[in-house]
Amino acid sequence: MAFEKIEPGAPESKSADLSAENLARLKALFPELVTERQVDGRTVPAVNVDVLKSLVGDATVTDADEKYGLNWHGKRAARQLALTPSTGTLRPCRDESVDWDTTQNLMIEGDNLEVLKLLQKSYAGKVKLIYIDPPYNTGKDFVYPDNFQDSIKNYLELTGQVEGGRKIASNTEASGRFHTDWLNMIYPRLRLARSLLKSEGVIFISIDDNEVANLRKVCDDVFGEENFVASLIWQKMDSPSRNEAGRAVTDYHDYILVYAKSKDAVRLKRKRKDEILAAYPLTLADGRLARRRQLRKNGKNARREDRPTLWFKLSAPDGTEVWPVAPEGWEGRWVLSPETWAERERAGLTEWIKRDYGWVPYYIEVAPDEPMVPWPTLWTDVDQNRQAKARFTELMGAGVEFDNPKPPNLVRQMLLMGTEPGDLVVDFFAGSGVTGEAVIALNSQDGGNRRFILVQIPENTSNAQLPTISAMCRERVRRAGKEVLQQRSQAEDVESDAPDVGFRAFRLDESNITSWAPLRDDLAKSLFDHLEHIDKSRSDEDVLHELLLKLGLDLCVPILAQTIAGKTVHAIGGGVLMSCLDKTITAAEAEPLALGIAAWRKALDPAGDVTCVFRDSAFENDVAKTNLAAILEQHGIAKVRSL
C-alpha cells in the first residue's frame, strides 16, 4: 500500500467543497442531470440544463433578470464566494485560553467568512441555535471586505497582521454601494451559517431599520420563505437619546428576525412565567421544572424541641450516620417525616451532596403545573441599552468602551426559546462576547452543558490593554466565567453542577501546508525548500489542529500523546486520527513504530476508520515509508497519509 500525500489543493488540505457536495446530491437524485465538459483541458462535471428543464418543467427554470426576489450587483459572485473552499487554518492559542484541557467551548479570532468555511467539515448539521448581531450599516460600522482572489492574505493585510496592513474603511453612502456592499457581506455568511444548523436548528438575527427589509428578503432566499418564524421587536430604550431629542419620530426598538432550518422540524419551547423559571431552575429528565431543597429546617422553629418527631438519623451514601445538627452544633430537625423521605427516595427525588463539614441531604421539589404560553413578538421584558451598557462597564471596568453591547438576558431569552441543555450555540459576530456570557449564566442556572463557538474579527479598539474587539470578547467571557464561579462558591445551596466557563482560543491564519511558490532568482533553493511541505515556523500542535479541521473532527476532542519507538505519537478523538510528526523515521524504526501504533489503536478501539498521518520528509527512504504503511495495513489501518 502506498502513502497518499496531502498537498495544497488536495481535498484534505482545504475546507469542505460545498459545490462538489451539492453536485453529488443532485447526481444521487438524478444521475442523468450531471454530465461533463472541458475547461482548460480538464474534464469537469456539469449540470445539463436541458435535462433539468425536462425534469421539473420548462416554465420553472430561468436565469432571467426579471424574476421575483431581491437582486443586487454582486449577488452571483457572493453566492460563489460561499461555495469556494478555504485553504486557511485555525491555529491554537493556549495562552489566551481558559481550561484548555477540559473545555468544550471555542473562541475564534478571524474573518467569519473564512472561519465558517473551515468549520463546515467538523460542525455542519450540528448547531442548534445561531445568534448574530451583524453591523447595522449606519455608515460608520465596519463592513467585512471580501477579496475573491486570496481571502486569507486579504484578511491578514487588512487586520495589520502582515507587512503592508492598511486601515479598514467604513461603508459610507458616498460609495454609491451602501446597500450593495452590506448585502455582499451578509449573503455568503448566511448561506454558510445555514449549513451549520441542525434540521431543527434556528437562527436569530438582530437588525435595525436600515437593512431589515433587505435582510428579510435575503433570509427568504437562503432559508426559504416558508421557514420564517417571527420578526421580534426588542424595546431597546424607553426615552430618546440625546442625539434623537427634538425629532418628530424616534425609534425605540430593534428587530430580531427568526428563521428555522426547517420549520417542520423546529420545536421552539413555549414560555413559562418568569417567576416559575426563577424559582425552579432544575429540569428533570421528564421535562418537569424542579428545585433542590435542604432537608434540615432553617429559620424559625428549626430546633429539635420544636418538632421532636422530625429528629431522626439518615444513612449517607458511604454509610455515615447523619443527624439534623446545625453547623454551629445545636440539634435541629428535618423538614420531612421518615416516611415522606423514604417515599421521595424511592421516586428518585432525593440527593446527597458532600460538603466540607459532611454529607448534606436534599429533597427535590417539583414545580406546580404551570400552563405554557406562546412567546410574544414584542419583547419589553428584558434589559435595554442602558442596562446593557451598565452591565458591560460593571464587568469590564469604566475604562473599557464598546458601542451598543446587547444585554445578556436578551440572548438568554433566545436560548430559553430555542435550546436544550446539551445544544451547540454559535455567534459569528461575537462583538463583546455577550452570547458566551449568556450561555455560561444559563448553564449555571439550569445545570445545562450548552456549548458555544464565538467568532470575532480583530478590529482595533482605543484600549491599550485590549487592543482588539476579539481580545475584548475573550476577556469578557473570562470575567463572566470567574464571576459565576465566585457567586456559586458563596451560595449556600447551589442548584446545579459548575458550568464549563472555559474556552479554547484559535486564530485564523494561512495553512500550515505550504504551496509551491518558486523564487525566480533561485530555483534550486526553491526546490530544496519545498521538500518540506509544512511551514517551518509552525508547531506540531498547529498541524494537529489543522488535521482536525480538514478531516472533520471536533476542535475540542481529547488529544492523547504516547512515546512509541522513541517517537511522539498522538491519538485524537479516541484514536480516529493518529499522527506522528517527528522529523526523522529511519528504516530500522519503521517496524516498531508501526507495530506500536497498531497496538495502541487496538487498545483504544475507536468507533470508526482510523486515519494515520506522518511528515513526508521524515522518512529516511522509500523502504522505511513502504514498510511502515504495509504493517499498518496488515493491522487494519488502511488510511495512511503524509504531509
C-alpha positions in Angstrom: 0.0 0.0 0.0 1.3 3.5 -0.9 1.1 6.6 1.1 -1.4 9.2 0.0 0.2 12.7 0.2 -1.8 15.7 1.4 -0.7 18.5 -0.8 -2.0 22.0 -1.4 -5.2 21.7 -3.4 -6.0 18.2 -2.2 -9.5 17.7 -0.6 -7.8 17.1 2.8 -5.9 20.4 2.6 -8.9 22.7 2.5 -12.4 23.2 3.9 -15.5 21.4 2.6 -16.1 21.8 -1.1 -19.8 22.7 -0.9 -20.2 22.9 -4.7 -18.9 19.3 -5.1 -21.2 18.2 -2.3 -24.2 19.8 -3.9 -23.4 18.3 -7.2 -23.1 14.8 -5.6 -26.5 15.2 -4.1 -28.0 16.1 -7.4 -26.3 13.2 -9.1 -27.6 10.8 -6.4 -31.2 12.0 -7.0 -31.0 12.4 -10.8 -28.0 10.7 -12.4 -28.9 11.9 -15.9 -28.7 15.5 -14.7 -24.9 15.5 -14.4 -22.7 15.4 -17.4 -19.1 16.5 -18.3 -17.4 19.4 -20.0 -13.9 20.6 -20.9 -12.4 23.5 -19.0 -8.8 24.5 -19.8 -8.0 21.0 -21.0 -9.6 19.4 -17.9 -12.8 17.3 -17.7 -15.1 18.7 -15.1 -18.7 17.8 -14.0 -21.5 20.0 -15.2 -25.3 20.2 -14.9 -27.3 19.7 -18.1 -29.8 22.5 -18.1 -31.9 20.8 -20.9 -32.3 17.7 -18.7 -33.2 19.9 -15.7 -35.9 21.5 -17.7 -37.3 18.2 -18.7 -37.3 17.0 -15.1 -39.0 20.0 -13.5 -40.8 21.6 -16.4 -39.5 24.3 -18.7 -41.5 27.1 -17.1 -39.8 26.6 -13.7 -36.2 27.0 -15.0 -35.0 30.6 -15.6 -31.9 32.7 -15.4 -33.7 35.9 -16.4 -33.1 39.1 -14.6 -36.8 39.9 -14.2 -37.9 37.4 -11.5 -39.3 37.7 -8.0 -36.8 38.2 -5.3 -34.0 40.5 -4.2 -31.2 41.1 -6.7 -28.2 43.3 -6.5 -24.9 43.7 -8.2 -22.5 41.0 -7.0 -25.1 38.5 -5.7 -23.9 35.8 -8.1 -20.3 36.3 -7.0 -21.3 36.4 -3.4 -23.1 33.1 -3.8 -20.0 31.6 -5.4 -17.8 33.0 -2.7 -19.7 31.0 -0.1 -19.1 27.8 -2.1 -15.3 28.4 -2.6 -13.3 26.3 -0.2 -10.9 27.9 2.3 -7.3 26.9 2.3 -6.6 28.6 5.7 -6.4 27.1 9.1 -7.1 27.8 12.8 -4.0 28.0 15.0 -4.4 27.1 18.7 -3.6 29.9 21.2 -3.2 28.1 24.6 -2.0 31.2 26.4 -5.3 33.0 25.6 -7.5 30.1 26.5 -9.2 29.1 29.7 -9.3 25.4 30.9 -7.9 24.2 27.6 -7.8 20.5 28.5 -11.4 20.3 29.7 -13.5 22.9 28.0 -15.9 22.3 25.1 -16.2 25.9 24.1 -14.4 27.8 21.3 -13.3 31.4 20.8 -12.0 32.1 17.3 -10.3 35.3 16.1 -10.6 35.9 12.4 -12.8 36.9 9.4 -16.0 35.0 10.0 -16.5 34.1 6.3 -13.3 32.1 6.3 -13.9 30.6 9.7 -17.4 29.5 8.7 -15.9 27.7 5.8 -13.3 26.0 8.0 -16.0 24.8 10.5 -18.1 23.1 7.8 -16.4 19.6 7.9 -16.5 19.4 11.7 -19.8 21.2 12.6 -22.1 21.1 9.6 -25.6 20.0 10.8 -24.6 20.1 14.5 -25.6 23.6 15.6 -29.0 24.1 17.4 -29.0 27.9 17.6 -27.2 30.8 15.9 -27.4 34.3 17.2 -25.7 37.2 15.3 -25.7 40.9 15.8 -24.1 42.0 12.4 -23.1 45.6 11.6 -26.3 47.7 11.2 -24.9 49.5 8.2 -25.2 53.0 9.6 -22.3 54.4 7.5 -19.7 54.0 10.3 -19.9 50.3 11.1 -17.1 48.0 9.9 -18.1 46.1 6.8 -16.1 42.9 6.3 -14.3 43.2 2.9 -14.0 40.1 0.8 -11.3 39.5 -1.7 -12.2 36.9 -4.3 -8.6 36.1 -5.1 -7.0 35.4 -1.8 -9.3 35.8 1.2 -6.7 34.7 3.9 -4.0 37.0 2.6 -6.5 39.9 2.3 -7.7 39.3 5.8 -4.2 39.3 7.2 -3.3 42.5 5.4 -6.5 44.3 6.4 -6.0 43.5 10.1 -2.4 44.5 10.1 -1.0 41.0 10.8 1.4 41.1 7.8 3.5 43.9 6.4 1.5 46.4 4.4 -1.6 46.3 6.5 -3.9 49.2 5.9 -6.9 50.9 7.6 -10.2 49.2 7.3 -12.7 51.5 5.6 -16.3 52.2 6.6 -19.2 51.5 4.3 -20.4 55.1 3.6 -23.3 56.1 1.5 -20.9 58.2 -0.6 -19.6 55.0 -2.2 -22.8 54.6 -4.1 -22.9 51.0 -3.0 -24.3 51.4 0.5 -26.8 48.5 0.5 -24.9 46.5 -2.1 -21.7 46.2 -0.1 -23.7 45.2 3.0 -25.7 42.6 1.1 -22.5 41.2 -0.5 -21.1 40.9 3.1 -24.0 39.2 4.8 -25.2 36.9 2.0 -22.4 34.3 1.8 -22.1 34.2 5.6 -25.8 33.3 6.0 -25.5 30.6 3.4 -22.6 29.0 5.3 -24.5 29.5 8.6 -27.5 27.6 7.3 -25.2 24.6 6.6 -24.1 24.5 10.2 -27.6 24.3 11.6 -29.3 21.0 12.5 -32.6 20.2 10.8 -34.3 21.5 13.9 -31.9 24.5 14.2 -32.9 28.1 14.3 -31.1 31.5 13.7 -31.8 34.8 15.4 -30.5 38.0 13.7 -30.5 41.5 15.3 -31.0 44.3 12.9 -32.4 47.9 12.7 -34.5 49.8 10.1 -31.6 50.4 7.7 -31.4 46.8 6.4 -34.3 44.9 7.9 -36.3 44.8 4.7 -33.3 43.6 2.7 -32.3 41.1 5.4 -35.8 39.6 5.4 -35.6 39.0 1.6 -32.0 37.6 1.9 -33.2 35.2 4.6 -36.2 34.2 2.4 -33.6 33.4 -0.3 -31.2 31.5 2.0 -33.6 29.7 4.4 -36.8 29.7 2.3 -39.8 32.0 2.9 -41.6 29.0 4.4 -39.1 28.8 7.2 -39.7 32.3 8.5 -40.6 32.0 12.2 -41.0 35.6 13.5 -40.0 39.2 13.4 -39.4 40.0 17.1 -39.3 43.6 18.3 -37.0 44.4 21.2 -37.6 47.6 23.0 -34.0 48.9 23.4 -34.9 52.2 25.2 -37.8 53.9 26.9 -36.8 57.5 26.3 -35.0 59.4 23.5 -31.2 59.5 23.5 -29.5 62.9 23.3 -29.0 62.8 19.5 -32.7 62.0 19.0 -34.2 64.7 21.1 -36.3 67.1 19.1 -37.1 64.6 16.4 -40.7 64.1 15.4 -40.4 60.3 15.3 -37.7 58.3 17.0 -37.3 54.5 17.1 -37.2 52.8 20.5 -36.7 49.3 19.1 -34.6 46.9 17.1 -35.7 43.8 15.2 -34.7 40.2 15.7 -35.5 38.1 12.6 -36.0 34.4 13.4 -35.7 31.7 10.7 -35.6 27.9 11.0 -33.5 25.4 9.0 -36.8 23.5 8.6 -39.9 24.9 10.2 -41.5 21.5 10.2 -38.6 20.1 12.3 -38.0 23.0 14.7 -39.7 22.8 18.1 -39.3 26.2 19.9 -40.1 26.0 23.5 -43.1 27.9 24.8 -42.7 30.4 27.5 -43.2 29.8 31.2 -43.8 32.6 33.7 -40.5 34.2 34.7 -41.2 33.6 38.4 -41.6 29.9 37.9 -38.3 29.7 35.9 -36.5 31.7 38.6 -37.9 29.6 41.5 -37.4 26.2 39.8 -34.1 26.2 37.9 -33.7 22.4 37.6 -35.1 20.4 34.7 -35.9 16.8 35.4 -35.5 14.0 32.8 -39.2 14.1 32.1 -39.1 17.9 31.4 -40.7 19.0 34.7 -39.2 22.0 36.5 -37.9 21.4 40.0 -35.6 22.8 42.7 -33.3 21.3 45.3 -34.3 22.0 49.0 -32.2 21.2 52.0 -33.8 18.6 54.3 -32.6 20.3 57.5 -35.0 23.0 58.7 -33.7 26.6 58.8 -35.1 29.7 60.3 -37.9 29.7 62.9 -39.0 26.5 64.7 -35.8 24.8 63.4 -34.8 23.1 66.7 -35.3 19.6 67.9 -37.7 20.6 70.6 -39.9 22.3 68.1 -40.8 19.1 66.3 -39.3 16.1 68.2 -40.7 13.5 65.8 -38.5 15.0 63.0 -35.3 14.3 64.8 -34.0 11.0 63.3 -30.9 9.7 61.7 -30.3 9.0 58.0 -27.7 6.9 56.2 -25.4 8.8 53.8 -24.1 7.2 50.6 -20.9 6.0 52.4 -22.9 4.6 55.3 -22.2 7.5 57.6 -25.0 8.4 60.2 -26.3 11.9 59.6 -28.5 13.7 62.1 -30.1 17.2 61.7 -27.3 19.0 63.5 -26.6 22.6 62.6 -23.1 23.6 61.6 -23.0 25.6 64.9 -23.5 22.4 66.8 -27.1 22.6 68.1 -29.7 19.9 67.5 -32.2 20.7 64.8 -34.8 18.8 62.9 -35.6 17.7 59.4 -38.4 19.1 57.2 -39.9 15.8 56.2 -41.0 12.7 58.1 -39.1 9.4 57.8 -42.0 8.0 55.7 -42.1 11.0 53.3 -38.3 11.0 52.9 -38.4 7.2 52.1 -41.2 7.8 49.6 -39.2 10.5 47.8 -36.1 8.4 47.9 -37.9 5.6 46.0 -39.2 8.1 43.5 -35.6 9.4 42.8 -36.4 12.8 44.3 -33.6 12.9 46.9 -30.0 13.9 46.7 -26.9 13.8 48.8 -24.1 16.4 48.5 -20.7 16.2 50.2 -19.8 19.5 51.9 -16.6 20.4 53.9 -18.4 19.6 57.1 -20.0 16.3 56.0 -22.9 14.9 54.0 -26.0 17.1 53.4 -29.3 15.5 52.4 -31.6 17.4 49.9 -35.1 16.6 48.6 -36.3 17.6 45.1 -39.4 19.7 44.9 -41.3 19.7 41.6 -42.8 22.9 40.4 -46.6 23.1 40.3 -48.2 22.6 36.9 -48.0 25.8 35.0 -49.6 26.3 31.6 -47.2 27.2 28.8 -47.9 30.3 26.8 -46.6 31.5 23.4 -43.7 33.9 23.2 -44.8 37.4 22.3 -43.3 39.2 19.3 -42.9 42.3 21.4 -40.0 41.9 23.8 -40.3 44.5 26.6 -39.4 42.3 29.5 -35.6 42.2 29.0 -32.9 44.8 29.7 -32.4 47.7 27.4 -29.4 49.6 26.0 -28.9 51.4 29.3 -28.7 48.3 31.4 -26.6 46.5 28.8 -24.0 49.3 28.9 -24.1 49.3 32.7 -23.5 45.5 32.8 -20.6 45.8 30.3 -19.0 48.5 32.5 -19.6 46.5 35.7 -17.8 43.5 34.2 -15.0 45.2 32.2 -14.4 48.4 34.2 -15.0 52.1 33.4 -12.0 52.5 31.2 -13.2 49.9 28.6 -15.5 51.1 25.8 -17.7 49.2 23.4 -20.5 50.6 21.3 -24.0 49.3 21.9 -23.4 45.9 23.6 -26.5 43.7 23.8 -27.9 42.7 27.3 -27.1 39.1 28.4 -30.8 38.4 29.3 -31.8 39.3 25.7 -29.7 36.4 24.4 -30.7 34.3 27.4 -34.3 34.6 26.3 -33.4 33.3 22.8 -31.6 30.4 24.5 -34.6 29.6 26.6 -36.7 29.6 23.4 -34.5 27.6 21.1 -32.1 25.3 23.0 -32.0 22.3 25.3 -29.2 21.9 27.9 -26.8 20.0 25.7 -27.0 22.1 22.5 -24.3 23.9 20.5 -24.7 27.7 20.1 -22.8 29.8 17.5 -22.3 33.6 17.3 -20.0 34.6 14.4 -20.4 38.4 15.0 -19.4 37.9 18.7 -18.6 41.5 19.5 -18.0 41.9 23.2 -18.9 38.2 23.9 -22.4 38.6 25.3 -23.5 35.3 23.8 -20.7 33.5 25.7 -21.8 35.2 29.0 -25.4 34.3 28.4 -24.6 30.6 27.7 -22.5 30.3 30.9 -25.1 32.0 33.0 -28.0 29.8 31.8 -25.9 26.7 32.2 -25.1 27.7 35.8 -28.8 28.2 36.5 -30.3 25.1 34.9 -27.4 22.7 35.1 -27.1 22.5 31.3 -24.0 21.8 29.3 -24.7 24.1 26.3 -21.5 24.7 24.2 -20.6 27.9 22.4 -18.5 28.8 19.4 -17.8 32.6 19.2 -16.1 34.2 16.1 -14.8 37.8 16.1 -12.5 39.7 13.7 -9.6 41.6 15.4 -11.0 45.1 14.8 -8.9 47.7 16.5 -10.0 49.5 19.7 -8.6 52.5 21.5 -7.8 50.4 24.6 -4.1 49.6 25.1 -4.8 46.5 27.3 -7.5 45.2 25.0 -6.3 46.4 21.6 -8.8 44.5 19.5 -12.5 43.6 19.9 -11.6 39.9 19.7 -9.3 40.4 22.8 -12.2 42.2 24.5 -14.5 39.4 23.7 -12.2 36.8 25.2 -11.7 38.9 28.3 -15.4 39.5 28.9 -16.2 35.7 28.7 -13.2 35.1 31.0 -14.5 37.6 33.6 -18.1 36.4 33.3 -17.0 32.8 34.0 -15.0 33.9 37.0 -17.9 35.8 38.3 -20.3 32.8 38.0 -17.8 30.5 39.8 -17.3 33.1 42.6 -21.1 33.5 43.1 -21.6 29.7 43.3 -18.8 29.4 45.9 -20.5 32.0 48.1 -24.0 30.5 47.7 -25.3 28.2 50.5 -27.4 25.9 48.3 -26.0 25.5 44.8 -28.7 24.1 42.5 -26.5 22.5 39.8 -23.0 21.5 38.9 -20.5 24.1 38.0 -20.8 25.1 34.3 -18.0 25.0 31.7 -16.6 28.5 31.9 -13.6 27.9 29.7 -12.8 28.1 26.0 -10.2 27.1 23.6 -8.9 30.1 21.7 -7.9 29.9 18.0 -6.7 32.4 15.4 -7.3 32.3 11.6 -4.1 32.1 9.6 -2.7 30.7 6.3 -2.4 26.9 6.1 0.5 25.0 7.7 0.8 23.2 4.4 2.9 25.4 2.2 2.1 26.0 -1.5 4.7 25.9 -4.3 6.0 29.5 -4.6 9.3 29.4 -6.6 11.9 32.2 -6.3 12.6 33.4 -9.8 16.3 34.2 -9.0 17.0 30.9 -7.1 15.0 28.0 -8.4 17.4 25.5 -6.8 16.8 26.9 -3.4 13.0 26.8 -4.0 13.1 23.1 -5.0 15.2 22.3 -1.9 12.9 24.3 0.5 9.8 22.7 -1.0 10.9 19.2 0.1 9.3 20.0 3.4 5.6 20.8 2.9 5.0 22.0 6.4 5.7 25.7 7.3 8.8 25.6 9.4 7.5 28.3 11.7 4.5 26.1 12.8 4.4 23.7 15.7 3.1 20.2 15.8 0.1 21.4 17.7 -0.7 23.8 14.8 -0.5 20.9 12.3 -2.6 18.6 14.5 -5.5 21.1 14.8 -5.4 21.7 11.1 -5.8 18.0 10.6 -8.8 18.1 13.0 -10.5 20.7 10.8 -9.7 19.2 7.4 -10.7 15.7 8.5 -13.9 16.8 10.1 -13.2 16.3 13.8 -14.4 18.4 16.7 -11.8 21.0 17.8 -12.4 20.1 21.4 -11.8 16.3 21.1 -9.2 14.9 23.6 -5.7 14.6 22.3 -3.5 11.9 23.9 0.2 11.5 23.5 2.5 8.5 23.8 6.1 7.7 23.0 6.5 4.8 20.7 9.9 3.7 19.3 11.3 6.9 20.6 8.7 9.0 18.6 5.8 11.1 19.9 2.5 9.7 18.6 -0.8 11.5 19.1 -4.2 9.8 19.3 -7.1 12.2 18.6 -10.7 11.6 19.2 -10.3 8.3 20.8 -7.9 7.1 18.1 -10.0 8.1 15.0 -6.9 10.1 14.0 -3.4 9.1 14.9 -0.4 11.2 14.0 3.4 11.1 14.3 5.0 14.3 13.2 8.6 13.6 14.2 11.2 14.8 11.7 13.1 11.6 11.2 11.9 8.0 10.8 14.7 5.5 9.8 14.1 2.2 8.1 15.0 0.4 11.4 12.4 2.5 13.3 9.6 2.0 10.9 8.6 -1.5 12.0 8.5 -0.9 15.8 6.8 2.4 15.3 4.1 0.8 13.1 3.5 -2.1 15.5 3.3 0.3 18.5 0.7 2.5 16.7 -1.3 -0.6 15.7 -1.2 -1.9 19.3 -2.3 1.5 20.7 -5.1 1.7 18.1 -6.3 -1.7 19.2 -6.3 -0.7 22.9 -8.3 2.5 22.1 -10.8 0.6 19.9 -12.1 3.7 18.0 -15.6 3.5 16.6 -14.7 4.5 13.0 -12.0 4.1 10.5 -8.6 5.3 11.5 -6.5 7.8 9.6 -2.8 7.9 10.3 -0.7 10.9 9.3 3.1 11.3 9.1 5.5 14.0 8.0 6.5 13.1 4.4 10.1 14.4 4.7 10.7 12.4 7.9 11.3 9.0 6.2 14.9 8.0 5.6 14.0 6.4 2.3 11.2 4.7 0.4 11.8 1.4 2.2 11.0 3.0 5.6 7.8 4.5 4.2 6.7 1.4 2.4 7.3 -1.0 5.3 5.5 1.3 7.8 2.5 1.6 5.5 2.4 -2.2 4.9 2.5 -3.1 8.6 -0.2 -0.6 9.4 -2.5 -2.0 6.7 -1.9 -5.5 8.0 -3.3 -4.3 11.3 -6.4 -2.7 9.9 -5.2 0.9 9.4 -5.7 1.5 5.6 -5.9 5.3 5.5 -2.2 6.4 5.8 -1.4 10.0 4.8 1.7 12.1 4.6 2.2 15.9 4.8 
